[in-house]
Amino acid sequence: MSTHAAVPEISNLLGFEVTQCLVDRALSLRFSRGQQSALLRIERSFRLTLDGEWELDPESDRASLGPSLRLFGRVVESAQLLVTGELELVLSGGAGLLVYRGRNYEAWTLKLPDDILVVSGIDGEISVFRNQL
């Protein structure tokens, strides 16, 4: 299923806490709430707001992603997919994350509970995959 409209399942992230920050060729944030978990993998540019504002890109110097590690322990207060294909999260303590859409390849992926995968594709097209066993 592909859609540019808001995906209702994204609200499932409310109340999830950032329990892991991983930097490799991308920035990955693991979220947990009880026994449930979600994983956001960011492979392109994003804006971080937290006692200041940064434009960060995992493709550049990995050390520049340092401010994003301060998201650890923060709780998701708001989560939405924008019509433009961007992902916007508001987290506790005044933190914010705006993950930009993809232009030439997938910019980010979000694995939600219940085997739902949300992918930012080319030109901001959002695709949603549901595992139906």
Secondary structure, 3 states (H helix, E strand, C coil): CEECCCCHHHHHHCCCEEEEEEECCCEEEEEEECCEEEEEEECCCEEEECCCEEEECCCCCHHHHHHHHHHCCCEEEEEEECCCCCEEEEEHHHEEEEECCCCCCCCEEEEECCCEEEEECHHHCEEEEECCC
